[in-house]
Amino acid sequence: MSDTVKNTVDAAKDNVKSTVSATRAQLEQTLDAIDEKFDVKKRSTEVAQRAQASYESNPVPWVIGATAAAVVVVGLVAWAIFSDD
């Protein structure tokens, strides 16, 4: 094998190795981002913190919502108990 062919083959191998390494690094970053995005514990903590901050800044809508939910639950229970079905 001549030196020119050997140098070309070696350069091609190095190019493939660097491309594979770059692709692996990019895939690792993508998978880490997906893992972080779908981390249920982390997301539930963030939602709870936002809800708490919202309640602390203005509790009126939360009280109205809780009251409405309680009325609906009591209404459904009463309907289940007193209906003729």
Buried (B, 14 or more C-beta within 10 A) or exposed (E): EEEEEEEEEEEEEEEEEEEEEEEEEEEEEEEEEEEEEEEEEEEEEEEEEEEEEEEEEEEEEEEEEEEEEEEEEEEEEEEEEEEEE
